[in-house]
Amino acid sequence: MFLSIAVHGTSALIFLLSLLEFCFLVPILLYTRKRNISFKDYLRNLLRQSLNKRDYLLYPSIIVGICSVMFLVPTVGFNTGLIHIFWGNPFLKAQAIAIDNANEFSVIEPTPIDIPMFFMISLILAFNEEIFFRGFLLKVDYGSLGKRINISSISFALYHVIPSFNIFTCVYFFPYYFTWGIILCLMQQMGHGYLVLPISLHFLFNFILFAFM
């Protein structure tokens, strides 16, 4: 791979790298200090947003999440089909370059002992990213809800594609992660800001990728 982030090693190494995700809490810390708000209380309020279990939007939100896990992964293959139909073989070569330069984190010869580590890695990634992208960016009042959802989803997509340092990878995977961002924002809004819903979906998706793919 060329200039992409590729980590092939032990689950412990990937776990240590995942701790960098706590850097997402730094902007929130600066925001709360600037406004003389308790950082702990701010995070607690993000996570303890009230949820009415009788809310008719709760169950559609959960269904959206489950369907996302089942059907969003194959969209990469769907993109391949569209590229072949509309642009032919030259763009298939560009697509191969995009996939080859995508960020990749994998464990060499995983064992059942790695499962608890996969659990922790998936939880750290889901918690920090959802706190920032679906909690902080959606709660701070800098425009309409639609604007905040778009900025959150665009930021989420850029965060996942830019580190590959490859234009083909950015163009190819940006719609995929942007769609993920929209779905997670939708879950957060349908749950009236209840972040446990998108965190759970994000965790489940990451855990499946680490443990079974």
BALUM-719081 format. One record per atom (N, C-alpha, C): x, y, z. Coordinates in steps of 0.001 Angstrom, whole numbers, plus 500000, padded with zeros to 6 digits. Example, Ala and Ser with C-alpha at 12.3 -4.5 7.8 and 13.67 -1.06 7.14 Angstrom:
513190494310507800
512300495500507800
513200496700507800
512850497750507080
513670498940507140
512900500030507870
***
This chain:
500842498799500000
500000500000500000
500873501246500000
500371502301499361
501148503524499223
500538504639500063
501236505010501112
500829506121501965
499519505896502713
498973504704502661
497765504431503434
498162503911504806
497209503944505740
497468503439507077
497153501950507094
498181501130507145
498003499681507138
498671499101508368
497878498485509212
498409497879510433
498059496398510418
499076495568510317
498876494119510358
499723493595511518
499095493302512610
499848492875513789
498937492247514809
499232492477516067
498445491896517140
497273492807517491
496283492235518147
495138493033518584
495565494061519625
496620493746520398
497117494693521401
497652495955520734
498340495800519597
498858496956518871
497721497830518361
496692497197517786
495549497958517283
494799498624518431
494751497959519574
494121498550520751
494850499824521168
496175499788521196
496949500973521566
496696502115520585
496602501806519300
496319502832518306
494908503397518482
493977502537518886
492598502992519059
492471504024520174
493415504024521114
493368504988522212
493542506421521712
494105506573520519
494242507913519934
492877508552519686
491838507715519607
490494508237519362
489998509115520515
490603508998521672
490211509861522782
490557511319522501
491348511557521454
491643512939521036
490370513667520600
489333512912520244
488062513539519883
487453514298521051
487874513957522258
487342514644523435
487996516004523662
489137516242523000
489859517506523207
489037518717522768
488436518728521565
487605519890521192
486449520128522153
485880519044522668
484777519182523622
485280519787524924
486468519363525354
487070519922526560
487327521421526391
487857521826525252
488120523247524997
486816524043524940
485795523430524336
484483524095524227
483874524342525603
483930523329526456
483329523470527792
484116524457528652
485427524465528513
486237525411529292
485964526846528860
485802527051527568
485543528395527065
484227528945527581
483272528044527793
481944528460528250
481711528182529734
482784527854530433
482702527605531875
481662526539532227
481684525475531432
480777524351531656
481600523165532154
481030522389533040
481718521195533515
481839520180532389
483068519764532101
483319518785531037
482601517471531330
482696517003532572
482055515745532949
480537515835532825
479976516967533266
478523517133533176
478072517191531722
478876517828530878
478535517940529456
478483516545528822
479504515725529078
479510514365528546
478368513545529122
478103513733530403
477021513000531054
475670513357530426
475491514624530119
474238515056529486
474097514499528072
475224514393527352
475177513818526008
474737512356526054
475235511638527050
474969510205527135
473663509882527838
473210510792528717
472005510528529492
470795511275528970
470813511592527693
469653512235527083
468429511370527330
467361512001527769
466160511240528123
465574510542526903
465052509367527130
464438508586526064
463144507973526574
462076508258525857
460780507690526195
460622506368525454
460579505275526215
460505503958525587
459226503766524783
458224504621525019
456987504512524252
457011505377522999
458093506064522783
458207506931521621
458072506090520352
457172506478519461
456928505696518264
458098505732517285
459049506655517481
460217506725516604
461357505824517076
461271505310518297
462360504508518828
462564503235518023
461498502485517785
461640501199517119
462019501332515643
461451502310514905
461980502522513541
463460502849513535
463910503573514556
465326503909514645
466171502649514791
465734501738515647
466465500480515838
466449499657514552
465318499648513860
465213498903512604
466166499481511558
466223500819511489
467156501472510568
468580501019510854
468933500960512128
470279500539512507
470580499110512100
469645498196512384
469861496791512034
469974496620510523
469112497273509783
469166497190508322
470470497752507780
470981498777508445
472239499386508009
473375498378508107
473436497666509232
474485496662509410
474370495582508338
473148495209507981
472932494119507044
473185494513505594
472856495778505248
472843496139503836
473850497207503414
474455497909504362
475346498992503947
476694498485503473
477200497415504060
478495496884503637
478503496511502152
477460495854501636
477489495490500216
477449496683499261
477246497920499751
477216499052498840
478551499268498151
479637498796498759
480929498899498080
480911498055496821
480358496845496926
480215496014495739
479245496619494738
478201497280495244
477248497955494363
477931499077493585
478820499814494279
479582500861493599
480409500284492463
480990499116492694
481792498465491662
480949498199490418
479724497710490627
478838497448489494
478505498703488718
478211499788489434
477893501052488765
479076501577487969
480265501475488554
481460501938487856
481661501154486562
481452499862486638
481635499024485450
480611499354484363
479373499611484771
478311499891483808
478509501228483119
478812502271483892
478830503615483345
480191504071482832
481287503531483411
482601504051483012
483550502987482489
483214501731482650
484014500682482041
485305500355482763
486155499628482057
487368499075482639
488379500099483146
488560501270482488
489547502231483021
489256502643484455
487975502805484775
487638503223486129
487686502056487112
487545500835486598
487721499686487473
489163499606487978
490093500013487121
491495500050487545
491690501094488640
491038502250488462
491123503297489486
490483502822490782
489390502058490643
488723501530491834
489619500550492574
490355499727491827
491274498781492454
492359499522493225
492820500636492670
493810501457493366
493210502024494644
491936502452494563
491267503031495731
491178502028496872
490760500802496557
490619499782497588
491983499383498142
492968499286497272
494304498885497704
494924499904498639
494526501183498497
495092502239499325
494191502641500486
493140501883500711
492262502172501838
492966501809503144
492599502509504212
493160502195505521
492753500777505926
493681500065506514
493404498673506859
494030498324508204
493207497752509071
493677497302510378
493255495846510536
494213494961510611
493883493545510722
494867492840511647
494399491747512211
495209490948513120
495700489715512376
497015489472512453
497588488297511821
497246487063512655
496599486094512006
496212484846512663
495453485097513972
494255485702513893
493466485955515112
493051484660515796
492919484722517089
492495483572517895
491313483995518761
490599483040519369
489480483409520256
489892484342521385
491166484310521758
491637485189522827
491551486657522417
491577486909521103
491528488290520613
490130488888520693
489104488062520876
487724488551520870
487488489652521906
487933489474523177
487744490561524155
488444491856523732
489608491728523078
490315492912522616
489541493585521487
488962492784520583
488127493342519521
486947494104520128
486399493549521202
485278494185521889
485680495569522395
486822495658523059
487290496923523609
487618497923522511
488277497463521450
488621498355520340
487357498929519709
486390498057519437
485144498489518809
484403499490519687
484410499251521001
483723500147521931
484409501510521989
485735501529522019
486479502794522067
486217503613520813
486274502973519661
486037503673518394
484622504239518338
483647503397518675
482249503825518604
481952504942519590
482435504808520819
482152505796521848
482704507172521475
483970507235521137
484596508532520879
484079509197519604
483894508411518565
483418508996517313
481974509469517431
481145508708518123
479746509122518267
479610510318519211
480413510359520267
480393511515521160
480704512785520389
481668512709519480
482082513907518734
481162514193517557
480975513222516663
480246513473515419
478731513568515618
478150512673516421
476697512694516603
476275513352517903
477208513585518805
476879514295520037
477244515753519944
478526516044519959
479025517419519982
478626518206518734
478914517667517537
478661518418516305
477175518645516037
476321517764516558
474883517949516352
474255518817517431
474901518906518579
474319519667519681
474715521135519651
475954521437519238
476406522829519182
475569523590518162
475072524735518556
474164525514517709
474951526444516788
475221525975515558
475901526813514575
475128526849513251
473859526483513313
473026526516512118
471830525603512277
471102525426511183
469923524569511203
470319523114511426
469336522293511772
469596520874512002
470138520216510736
469551520567509587
470026519998508330
471484520329508071
471874521560508363
473268521972508183
474178521194509114
473759521016510354
474583520291511321
474718518821510938
473638518219510435
473703516819510009
474674516665508840
474612517595507888
475518517525506739
476963517733507147
477212518705508010
478589518958508459
479108517765509249
478274517201510102
478667516026510872
479013514853509959
478169514601508969
478371513455508072
479569513668507151
479741514884506664
480899515186505813
482187515041506614
482183515556507842
483366515454508705
483682513994509006
482643513210509264
482815511784509545
483439511075508349
482950511392507156
483487510762505951
484930511179505693
485216512473505834
486576512957505598
487564512335506581
487132512187507818
488006511596508834
488430510181508442
487537509446507789
487836508063507447
488570507905506116
488464508878505208
489082508687503888
490377509473503700
490493510652504323
491678511485504091
492980510808504533
493006510075505664
494277509443506063
494840508456505057
494068508040504051
494596507132503029
495558507850502083
495484509197502040
496361510005501195
496273509596499730
495102509204499286
494939508760497904
493621509295497366
493677510011496247
492487510663495699
491438509642495282
491865508503494728
490907507481494303
490159506914495507
490896506668496582
490266506142497796
489269507143498363
489651508431498384
488755509458498919
487465509538498118
487572509540496798
486388509663495940
485521508413496037
486155507260496109
485407506008496095
484672505741497401
485339505990498527
484759505646499821
484001506795500489
484168508023499979
483475509145500613
481961508934500666
481275508565499559
479812508358499641
479422507276500653
480256506258500769
479988505160501706
479963505671503148
481001506410503542
481066506909504918
480091508065505148
479836508840504106
478858509922504244
477472509341504514
477138508263503797
475849507592504022
475772507033505437
476879506447505905
476930505966507284
476660507107508257
477284508259507992
477097509415508861
475646509858508915
474988509881507757
473579510277507702
472716509305508505
472965508003508343
472180506998509053
472356507126510567
473583507335511016
473837507473512448
473219508756513000
473248509836512205
472572511076512611
471066510853512697
470530510094511749
469103509783511747
468711509014513001
469537508046513379
469252507291514600
469278508203515822
470266509115515861
470368510023516997
469148510930517091
468670511419515944
467526512311515935
466225511568516239
466082510372515707
464872509596515975
464800509192517447
465964509080518077
466011508768519497
466076509998520363
465796511178519765
465805512455520491
467132512703521207
468227512458520494
469541512736521041
470120511620521892
469441510491521969
469902509368522791
471068508691522078
472306508980522517
473506508534521807
473775507043521935
473134506382522875
473366504949523034
472967504194521761
471976504704521041
471538504031519809
472631504046518736
473148505220518310
474224505191517308
475510504565517823
475804504714519109
477006504079519664
476883502563519544
475706502030519836
475492500582519772
475633500071518345
475050500800517393
475145500389515990
476595500457515514
477264501549515838
478656501738515437
479534500636516029
479300500338517296
480050499269517963
479817497930517276
478554497618517001
478209496331516393
478874496172515038
478832497240514242
479425497193512908
480937496976512997
481607497740513868
483060497593514020
483434496199514519
482663495692515482
482977494387516055
482859493291515000
481833493389514150
481667492400513070
482862492452512129
483303493666511779
484444493797510877
485707493202511488
485945493508512754
487174493015513398
487139491509513634
486011491004514081
485957489617514534
485689488609513429
484979489022512376
484525488036511403
484948488302509975
485654489417509717
486032489726508337
487536489929508228
***
